[in-house]
Amino acid sequence: MTAQQTTRLTQISDTLWQIEDNIIGTKGMASLMGFKRTEITQFELTNEQIVATQHKMRQKVAFSKRNYNFIYDKSKSEYSGTYKDKPFTISTNQTKPVISSQLLPLAIAIEACNNQSEADFNVIKSNSSKTYHFRFEKNKQPTANRVYPPNSKKKTQSWLDQTKHCWPTKQLHSESDEPTIETTLIEFKWSNPQQ
């Protein structure tokens, strides 16, 4: 199963940004079933701190459709959204910024380029907030390794390119006896629309 993802990062205002992913199945079952997924997160970026403000995901596979969304209410310090057609609410004290899982590559890139050895990210996944812990290794090509609980059979490793603002250019993810999922960056373009 093979799919192609196109990601676009856009600055909306001084502190507000948007990241959009479009994924289309290109080979195997992903292509045969007509897999399509669009994911958009708007977020605030201040002093290299990311806070997700709203998120939308739409996915279509054959005759099945899936929608997922949430929005941040700063006055209440809470996120509200819909997961599997059911509403949810997540309270947060914002001691650690909350991001969407879609923002993980960007959050990892920021921490790695700031020469951090490890980092925790509060991530909204499904209808709850989870903490993702990563360790960074400064090899010839730096890597980010997710730290799972000791009894977990999962492994996730990303290779980071310092010439591309530490953006992950390759990722391997494995679970138990399942086939390893490999993601590879094919093309990277950086442009400044204000110039």
HELIX and SHEET records of a PDB file:
HELIX    1   1 GLY A   28  LEU A   32  1                                   5    
HELIX    2   2 SER A  101  LEU A  103  5                                   3    
HELIX    3   3 LEU A  104  CYS A  113  1                                  10    
HELIX    4   4 GLN A  162  LYS A  164  5                                   3    
SHEET    1   A 7 THR A   2  GLN A  11  0                                        
SHEET    2   A 7 LEU A  16  LYS A  27 -1                                        
SHEET    3   A 7 LYS A  36  THR A  46 -1                                        
SHEET    4   A 7 GLN A  49  VAL A  61 -1                                        
SHEET    5   A 7 SER A  64  ASP A  73 -1                                        
SHEET    6   A 7 GLU A  78  TYR A  83 -1                                        
SHEET    7   A 7 LYS A  86  SER A  91 -1                                        
SHEET    1   B 7 VAL A  98  SER A 100  0                                        
SHEET    2   B 7 GLU A 118  LYS A 125  1                                        
SHEET    3   B 7 SER A 128  GLU A 137 -1                                        
SHEET    4   B 7 THR A 143  VAL A 147 -1                                        
SHEET    5   B 7 LYS A 154  ASP A 161 -1                                        
SHEET    6   B 7 TRP A 167  GLU A 175 -1                                        
SHEET    7   B 7 ILE A 181  THR A 184 -1                                        
END                                                                             
